[in-house]
Amino acid sequence: MPYTLITANRNYSSWSLRPWLLMKALGIPFADRLEPFAKPVNYEAFRSFSPTGQVPALIDGATTVWDSLGITLYLADRHAGVWPEEPAARAFAQSAVCEMHGGFSALRSTCTMNVGVRVALPAMKPPLARDVARLRELFEEGLDRFGGPWLAGDTFCALDAFFAPVAFRVRTYGLDVGRGQAWVDHVLAHPAMRAWEDAALAESWREESHEAELLAAGAITADYRLA
């Protein structure tokens, strides 16, 4: 029996994108179950399949694995390719994944993921500027040290999956990540990322709290989503 991966709206759910893209890119088969954000707080509804009341969740028979990092670690025990084989690249990838999982709070709160729109930001406040500068530093270090085109070398791994939602944010908000833009363009062109984007643009529903966060970020200059 294949895994079942439970995710939410393609436009908004950055945490869902991580394991979805990882499994697609590595060819790990799964049943794709979508549970959309129907209201600002979905905790009670999502508790029926996730102990935290959040997405993503991975169902493997009688086992439920939650949180994007928990799912990644679970898959790494069972499938090759989740982490780089070369020790230095693996250490870099694992450190950066943990940094993404627990950090970049200004980026998360100011530049929420919304795949189908473009936003002109006002002048950046220092916390967001620091996060963007750190992204630039991290992307350029990965490309320089390991030769690209992925962040830890010539093969897609969990590091690329964890920063894939940031690639959408870079495009949506016009963030300057320096030479790291080469990786942003590369991951956005991945067939699985294009499939996720196509699904996001085709979504007809909106969730008001996510839309309010978008309006608070800046001026919407384009909206490519289904009306």
Stockholm file with secondary structure:
# STOCKHOLM 1.0

chainA/1-227         MPYTLITANRNYSSWSLRPWLLMKALGIPFADRLEPFAKPVNYEAFRSFSPTGQVPALIDGATTVWDSLGITLYLADRHAGVWPEEPAARAFAQSAVCEMHGGFSALRSTCTMNVGVRVALPAMKPPLARDVARLRELFEEGLDRFGGPWLAGDTFCALDAFFAPVAFRVRTYGLDVGRGQAWVDHVLAHPAMRAWEDAALAESWREESHEAELLAAGAITADYRLA
#=GR chainA/1-227 SS CCEEEEECCTTTCHHHHHHHHHHHHHTCCEEEEECCCCSSCCHHHHTTTCTTSCSCEEEETTEEEESHHHHHHHHHTTSTTSSCSSHHHHHHHHHHHHHHHHCCHHHHHHSCCCTTEEEECCSCCHHHHHHHHHHHHHHHHHHHHHCSSBTTBSSCCHHHHHHHHHHHHHHHHTCCCGGGHHHHHHHHTSHHHHHHHHHHHHCCCCCHHHHHHHHHHSEEEEECSCC
#=GC SS_cons         CCEEEEECCTTTCHHHHHHHHHHHHHTCCEEEEECCCCSSCCHHHHTTTCTTSCSCEEEETTEEEESHHHHHHHHHTTSTTSSCSSHHHHHHHHHHHHHHHHCCHHHHHHSCCCTTEEEECCSCCHHHHHHHHHHHHHHHHHHHHHCSSBTTBSSCCHHHHHHHHHHHHHHHHTCCCGGGHHHHHHHHTSHHHHHHHHHHHHCCCCCHHHHHHHHHHSEEEEECSCC
//
